[in-house]
Amino acid sequence: MLGELGNFALILAFCLAIIQSILPLVGTATGDARLMNAGRSLAVGQFVFLLFSYVLLTWAFITNDFSIRYVAANSAEALPLVYKITGVWGGHEGSMLFWVLTLSAWTLAVAIFSRSLPREMLARVLAVLGMVGVGFMAFTIFTSNPFERLFPIPTDGTDLNPLLQDPGMIIHPPLLFIGYTGLAVAFAFAIAALIGGRLDAAWARWSRPWTTAAWGFLTLGIGLGSWWAYYELGWGGWWFWDPVENASLLPWLTATALIHSLAVTEKRGGFKVWTVMLAIVSFALTVLGGFIVRSGVITSVHAFATDPDRGVFLLGLLAIILLGSLALYAWRAPKVGLGGAFGWYSRESLLLANNVLLVVACAAVLIGTLYPLAVDALNLGKISVGPPYFDAVFMPLMLPLLFLIGVGPVVSWKQSDPMETVRQLRWILLVSALIGGLWPLTMGAWNPLTAFGLGLVAWILLTAAVDLYRRFQRRRQQGVGKALQAALRPSFFGMHLAHAGLALVVMAIAMVNTYEVERDVRLEPGETATAGGYEFRMIDSDTVRGPNFDARQATVEVIRDGEVIDVLHPQLRFYDSQPQMPMHQASLNRGMTRDVYVSLGDDLGGGAWTMRLYYKPYMFWMWTGCLLMAFGGFLAAGDRRYRMASATDRRQVSERDIDSHDNSIIGESPARSEGQT
Amino acid sequence: MKTRHKRLFLVLGVVAGVSVATALVLNAFRDNLTFFITPSEVMAKSEFPERRFRIGGLVEDGSVDRDPNSTRVTFEVTDTRKNVPVTYEGILPDLFREGQGVVVEGRINSEGVFEADNVMARHDEDYMPAEAQEAIERAGHPEDEVGDYY
């Protein structure tokens, strides 16, 4: 009964979304304020019904209602309560319900926080979000209904996939989904601006905080996914260039480009057409990611069960989104004038380089991900594109990008002089080169690429610190308080924080790729093996019982300089639901400068086991860096600047013609436009 | 510089960047595409490419031999017609089983033994590596028969 109620609520939300995608647009066409305002109420209603539906599904999980097929397939009596609650998004159908719920939450947030938006703009944005909602809810209801009944009713469920019974899995998918659906907001702003014919600085200013927030969630989601893969999959890797990982990286790359291009659009009125294109492409890539993960075209750890209908539906949805928005783009974009002119060496040109590098990197990853699928679909045989391809393409594109991070923030808009930058940064460059050259010596063998990478890390961190300091000094005579306020302004400080976070991630990558130690060994009780300066002594192995699994467990002492620093318990788990499918549970000792890590292999008999030992330097900083990036993003997104419509904006807003005065933004005082990307 | 020149400069810069990237992509593609070959095709050939390739199929029943004193494992991959001997040094994936689908990546050595540096098995109960399935189908078994090997 409750299942039917949940289904009914979902269908009601779907109907409200249909109305939401039509009424406000009719309102803007006829100038009817009531219809335009209806979008907000509809957004609230849609969210309430979806939340109700979601709570009912969660309730079905908690009360073990195995008459619902999805519950029976993703839960079991013995499943711990926390995994029953998180299991709701552990499978395809439930995760789609979660997806539309987060989309609706973003819609609600736009409706609530965009009071300063002109009524017509808000109406259009909500209508576009309604359309996106219609597409995804139709997908959920018609191909992946989580409330479908099962008969006969099984006495127990088949349990949640053991890989997903893990704390990392509790938060990784939701954050990723929130990031994906957040890009729908950026898309909606772009489309609304195209429909209204108003692509200007004001539009960019409204769109920026949403895009940056969505990017922050996406960053967190990807980082957590990597963290989860690192310890749960037990293979010590943190990025596998798996198609599904790539599916999340692609929109992240274009969203990163979008954030930077929006900065140019807001500050200088430039890149408008390009910015809109990036917003469309970013959103389309999230749908493509959904297709890659959910259609069964690829097989990977992340892939959901195969169903061709779903793939066809998502491909259709992708086609409609692309055709619709590109048609609108082709019709509207040529009428948008060019932005302010800029010199060949200016912040605009550097941000253009940033965009080109990011988009090319995205294209290279996209080709490597889709090429094997295309070859397979055309029956030309089976090939695979391995990690070396991605490494070979990705790294040369990222190195100049990392260098530019240090330069961009100190170069002024419109026109600048390279010699001025050289004068400002030459000492930092020298110090960074020194640090890069010397740092690897603390780790072992010197390697030019590692030295180069670490030099870039120092370069980014130092230029950020110096830029913050210079900004502080410039306001010094106005008092320390004022000066601090200027240097710590959220949008400015957040940018440097995010850049510093990226630098930390790069440092961890450079360190771990060069200096990690991985050894497969055979150990019997009392025997010792060494890896990376640590000794691992096997004590014994026994059998333990978990809530819903049996496990073979080894006890391994980690010894450094003759002292036992930790006792690790790697396990091989046999879940009750899948006794034929043992799972490795690695055991880690984490630290600021290194992780040591034991993963249990096979029982060789006589108490001996194969084990994989790892020494992973600086992994801690990879996750810290991701957190810092996301935090910087959230900080910047929360800057009050975006919520205060300036007088310039209001004047622009009151006029409806196609963007005839984008240059007015250039009239800003130099103090305001300096340094805020 | 005139605006027209500046624009030309920018366009040229972008084109140059994209060309470099394309060159990178093509180059990396040439070196890193891994082709897939079935056991029958392997045994039918007398010469083998220098590059790595993949073989898919089933782990032959009773062929898995673990060296008790190291982490070396030998086994045979079959498409039900022909078998290829494989050797691997390291820890096998969770779901590596006799009679189950497997994909191995590596090179053939001079003794005709496939030295795998990567072994992939299925990762849940109802999934068979696509390449393993393909190998058995290419060996002439209809798709519904493939199910018997689960």
HADDOCK unambig.tbl for C-alpha pairs under 7 A between the chains (distance, minus, plus):
assign (segid A and resid 301 and name CA) (segid B and resid 123 and name CA) 6.77 0.50 0.50
assign (segid A and resid 344 and name CA) (segid B and resid 6 and name CA) 6.44 0.50 0.50
assign (segid A and resid 360 and name CA) (segid B and resid 18 and name CA) 6.87 0.50 0.50
assign (segid A and resid 360 and name CA) (segid B and resid 21 and name CA) 6.92 0.50 0.50
assign (segid A and resid 364 and name CA) (segid B and resid 25 and name CA) 6.49 0.50 0.50
assign (segid A and resid 382 and name CA) (segid B and resid 35 and name CA) 6.54 0.50 0.50
assign (segid A and resid 382 and name CA) (segid B and resid 36 and name CA) 5.65 0.50 0.50
assign (segid A and resid 383 and name CA) (segid B and resid 33 and name CA) 6.60 0.50 0.50
assign (segid A and resid 383 and name CA) (segid B and resid 34 and name CA) 5.49 0.50 0.50
assign (segid A and resid 383 and name CA) (segid B and resid 35 and name CA) 4.59 0.50 0.50
assign (segid A and resid 383 and name CA) (segid B and resid 36 and name CA) 5.73 0.50 0.50
assign (segid A and resid 384 and name CA) (segid B and resid 33 and name CA) 5.93 0.50 0.50
assign (segid A and resid 384 and name CA) (segid B and resid 34 and name CA) 5.11 0.50 0.50
assign (segid A and resid 384 and name CA) (segid B and resid 35 and name CA) 6.60 0.50 0.50
assign (segid A and resid 385 and name CA) (segid B and resid 32 and name CA) 6.22 0.50 0.50
assign (segid A and resid 385 and name CA) (segid B and resid 33 and name CA) 5.05 0.50 0.50
assign (segid A and resid 385 and name CA) (segid B and resid 34 and name CA) 6.19 0.50 0.50
assign (segid A and resid 386 and name CA) (segid B and resid 32 and name CA) 6.24 0.50 0.50
assign (segid A and resid 386 and name CA) (segid B and resid 33 and name CA) 6.92 0.50 0.50
assign (segid A and resid 388 and name CA) (segid B and resid 32 and name CA) 6.35 0.50 0.50
assign (segid A and resid 389 and name CA) (segid B and resid 28 and name CA) 5.09 0.50 0.50
assign (segid A and resid 389 and name CA) (segid B and resid 29 and name CA) 6.18 0.50 0.50
assign (segid A and resid 389 and name CA) (segid B and resid 32 and name CA) 5.46 0.50 0.50
assign (segid A and resid 392 and name CA) (segid B and resid 28 and name CA) 6.08 0.50 0.50
assign (segid A and resid 393 and name CA) (segid B and resid 24 and name CA) 5.81 0.50 0.50
assign (segid A and resid 393 and name CA) (segid B and resid 25 and name CA) 5.90 0.50 0.50
assign (segid A and resid 393 and name CA) (segid B and resid 28 and name CA) 6.67 0.50 0.50
assign (segid A and resid 520 and name CA) (segid B and resid 71 and name CA) 6.78 0.50 0.50
assign (segid A and resid 520 and name CA) (segid B and resid 90 and name CA) 5.65 0.50 0.50
assign (segid A and resid 520 and name CA) (segid B and resid 91 and name CA) 6.87 0.50 0.50
assign (segid A and resid 521 and name CA) (segid B and resid 70 and name CA) 6.88 0.50 0.50
assign (segid A and resid 521 and name CA) (segid B and resid 71 and name CA) 6.39 0.50 0.50
assign (segid A and resid 522 and name CA) (segid B and resid 69 and name CA) 6.89 0.50 0.50
assign (segid A and resid 522 and name CA) (segid B and resid 70 and name CA) 5.69 0.50 0.50
assign (segid A and resid 522 and name CA) (segid B and resid 71 and name CA) 6.29 0.50 0.50
assign (segid A and resid 581 and name CA) (segid B and resid 94 and name CA) 6.86 0.50 0.50
assign (segid A and resid 581 and name CA) (segid B and resid 95 and name CA) 6.06 0.50 0.50
assign (segid A and resid 582 and name CA) (segid B and resid 94 and name CA) 6.01 0.50 0.50
assign (segid A and resid 583 and name CA) (segid B and resid 94 and name CA) 6.14 0.50 0.50
assign (segid A and resid 601 and name CA) (segid B and resid 91 and name CA) 5.69 0.50 0.50
assign (segid A and resid 604 and name CA) (segid B and resid 68 and name CA) 6.14 0.50 0.50
assign (segid A and resid 610 and name CA) (segid B and resid 71 and name CA) 6.37 0.50 0.50
